[in-house]
């Protein structure tokens, strides 16, 4: 069932956020002639459907965080594969395919979305669109890593770009002129003190010049949407004295949410873990499941194998546990088919 060579071939296709076309084409070729129907939607997701209105939506994102890589080398070591994006999220994409094609029949009411724009400033573009357009009864996001976890709390985020501008000038001849950097630093410190992360900060032009511009990118994460909304208000409320100016642009929103642990979908995942000898460890995470939560769709996220080095060029996954990842998904699909996961 597990085909390490196929996974390596898929991983080797570069797919940074916003440039997923080559992987989507590969998936179209791979699934051509198989059961179900294939269709691209308006934002570039590939949707694989099996009859009727979708009740259970499976989502696996195809994009990676690796911009600027034209070629990706995938190396097989003792029991694993190493390569950028092999776990996040190539392994999850292939797990969905292997699991569903292993079934004698695929129950109607299942849809699979191979989504675009999950990473970074993609801001869940693909998952938000497919959840909005299909309106499934429930959803599962699949991630390559995290086999031993069940994600029931969806960590949201608000990302902002803050820019301070001013007249600038010579550090001695124009001394007393306010510096954009000097004004931005306390803003950044205050935002960091509130729990935000300053991801990048830059500005100025020379050591002997008063900075005419400075900017930062900041992110606040929480499982409480009210905290994210309050943070957005806080960022937008930043002020500086004349002649400086401050502008704030919200560049990303990832909605927060959760699914109750006694929800039938979560119970089915727990039962699958028990049957396979996997732990019942509930975690918080940020995945395509956040998009479902934004529309009130009950959703959880599950992993497909174990590994290390996520979001690094030396990312590694273990091959043997992929069998458990496939088995976990098969058990949940079978529970859905047997109506042990009731739907409205």
N, C-alpha and C positions, 0 to 999 in steps of 0.2 A: 504493500500500500504506500509506504513512504519511498519517495524517489529522490535521493540526495542530489543526483545529477540534475534533475529537473529543477529542484530548488536553487541550485547553484546557477543554472542558466538564467532563471528569472531574476535572481539577485543581481546578476551582472548587467542588467539593463538599467541604465541611469534614469532616475525619475525624481529629481528634486521638485519640491513643491512648485506648482505652476507649469511643470514640464513633464507631465505624466503620460503623454501620448504614446510613446513607444511601448510602455508596459500595458496600456489599455489595448493596443493592437495585438500584442502577444497573447493576452487573455482571450480576445475575440477569436484568434486562430486556435488556441488551445481548446476552447469550448464549442467551437463550430461543429455542428452535427450531434452534439450531446442533447440530452433531454432538457426541456425547458426552453424559454425564449430569451434572446439577448437583445438589449437595446441600450444605446447611449442616451443619456438625458441632456438637458439644456446646459448643464455646467461641466459635462465631461465624464460623469460617473458611468460605469458599465453596470447595468442592472440585469440580473439573471433571475427570471421568475418562473414559478411553477404553479400555474393555474389560479384562478380566482383572485379575490381581493387579498392583499398580503396581511397576514396575521402575525407572523414571526419574521422579522427582518434581521438578517445577518449582515454585519458591516465589517469590512477589512480594508483599510486604507492602503493605497499603492504608492504614495509619495514618501520621499526620504528627506532628511535634513542636509544632505550632502550636495551643495551647489558647487559647480566648477569641476566636477568629476566627469570627464567624458568616457572614461573606461573604469570598470570596477573589477578588481581581481578577487576571486573567491578561492580560498585555499581550504583543502580538506586536511584535518589533522586527526589524531587518534580519537575518534568518536564525535567529532564536531565539524562545523563549517565556520570559517572566519572570513568576514568581509563586511564592508560598510552597508548597513541596512538589511543584513541577512535575517536578523530577528525582528527588527522594527522597520518594515513590517512584512517582508517577503514570506517568512515562515507562516504567518497567519493567513495570507492570501492562499498559499498552497494547501494549508490544512483544510480550509473550507472546500476547496476543489476535491481533494482526496476523500474527504469524509462523504460528501454528497454523491460522488460518483461510485462510492463503495456500496451504496444502498441499492437494493433490488428495485425499489420504487421510492420516489421522493414525494412526501405528502404535499397535497395542494395547500396553498396558503403560505408557503415559504417563499421569500424573496431574498436574494443576495445582492448587496451593493458593494462593488469594488470602488471605493470612494477616492476622490481627489481632494487636495487642499486640507489635509488634516494637520500637518505639522506647522509650527511657527505662525507666521502671519497669514497662512492659509485660512486660519480662523474657522476650521471645520466647515468650509464652504460646501464641500460635497455632501457631507453627512446632514447638514442643515437642510439642504435642498431636497435630498431624498426622503428625509423624515417629513418634511412639509408636503411633498407631493404624494407620497404613498400612504401616509397616515396609518402605519401598522399598529396592531394592538399592543405589541411589545417588541423589544429589540435587544440584540446582543452585539457588542463590539468585540472583535477578536484582535488580540495583540500577540506578537510572536513570543515575547518574554512573559514571565509571570504565571507559569503553569500552576503554581501552588497557591495562587491568590484568586479571590473572587472580589471584584471591584463593585461595591454597592454605593459608594459615595463619590460623586463626580465633582472633582476640583475645578472650579471655574476660574477665570482670570479676566482682568481688564488691563489693557496695555495702552500706554499713552506716550506721545512724543511731545516734550516740552521744550520750547525754544525761547531764549531771551535775546533781544537785539538792542543795540544802542549806537551812539555816534562813533565810539572808538577814539583812538588818538595816540599820541606819543606819551610814553610812560612818564616823562619828565615835563615836557613842554605843555602837555595837556593834563597834568596831574590834577586830581580832583574830579575829573570826568568819571562817571560811574562805569564800572566794568560789567559786561554781560556775564562773565565767568563768576565774578564776586557775588552777583545777584543769584546766579543759578545754584551755587554750592549750598547755600542754606535751604533752598527749596528742596534739593535732593536729600539733604540730611533730614529734613522734616518728614518727607515721604518715606524714607527708609525707616525712620523711627516709628512710623505708623504700621510697619509690617511689609512694606513694598520692597521690591528688589530693583536696584538701579542696574540695568543690563549693560548700557553703554553711556559714556559721557564724553563730550569733545567740545572744542571751541578755541577761539583765539588764533593768532597768526604768528606771533613772535614774542620772545621773552621781554622785549622792550616796547611792546605795543599794548595799549589798553584794549581788551577784547571787545570787538563789535558784535560778536555773536557767540552763543554757546547753546548746546542742546544735550538732551539726555533722553534715553528710552527707559521707561519704568513699567514694572508689572506688579500687580497685586493679585494673589491667589487666595481662594477661600472656597469652602464647601457651602457657604452661606451667601446667597445672592444679595441679600441686604447689605452685607459688608462690601461687596463689589460695587454696588450702586452708591454707597456712601463714599467709597474711594474715588469714584468718578467725579462726584460732586466736589470732593476735596481738591482733586487735581485741577478741575476747571476753576476753582476759586482762588488759585494763586495770583498774587498781585505784586507788582514792582513799582518803584517810584520813577516819575519822569526824570530824564528823557528816555528811560528804558521802556521796552515793551515786552510783554510775555504772551505767547500763544500756546495753546494746548490742543492737540489733535488726538482723539481716541483712534488708535490704529488697530485695535483688536479687542473683541469681546468673545469669551468662551463661557457659556452659561453654566451655572452650578446647579446641582440637584442631588437626589438620592433615590434609591429604591428600598423599600422596607425589606428586612431580611426574612420575613415570613411570606413574602409575595410568592405565588406559585412558581414563577420563573426562577427565583433564587432557590427555592426548595428543590427544584429539578436539578439545578446545577450542583447543589450540595449533595443530592443523592448520587449524581454522577461521580463526584469526588469520592464519596464513600465507597462506591463500587469498584473504583480504580485504586483505592489506597492512597488517595491524595488528601492533603490536609484541608480543613475547613477554616481557612484564614481570610477574614474579611479585611479589605483594604480600601483606601481612597486613591483615586487616580484621575487622570485627565485623558480622555479618549473620545472616540466618536459617540460613545454613549451619552456624553454631555449634550449633544445635539438633540437626541431623543428626549432627554429630560426637559429641554427648552419648550417642547410641545406637549408636555404632560404625558409622554409615552414611557411606561415602565421599562427600564433598561439596566443591564448589567454588562460588565466587561470581563472576559476570561482570557487567560493566556494559553499558549500552545506548546511551549517547551521551556527549558531552563537555559540560562546563558549569562553573559556578562558583557560589559563594554558598550552598552547601548549609547547611540549617538556619537560613537567614536569610530575611526577608521579600522580599529581592531576588534570590532564587535564579533562576538562568538556565540553560537548556539550549540547545544547538545542534540545529536540526531536521535538517539534511542528514545528519549522522552516524547518525541514528536508522535510516537504511536499512542501515548497516553492523551496527548492533545487531540488527536483525531478521535480516540475513543470517547473522550469527554463530550465533544460536539455531537457525535453519533448518539450518545445516551440522551442528550437534551432533545435532539430532533425526534428520537423515538418516543420520548415522553410527550412531546407536542403531538405526534401522530396518534398516540393512544389517548389523547385528551386528558392526560394527567396535568397538563398546563391549560386550564380553562381560559378561553378567550371570550370577550363580550359578544 
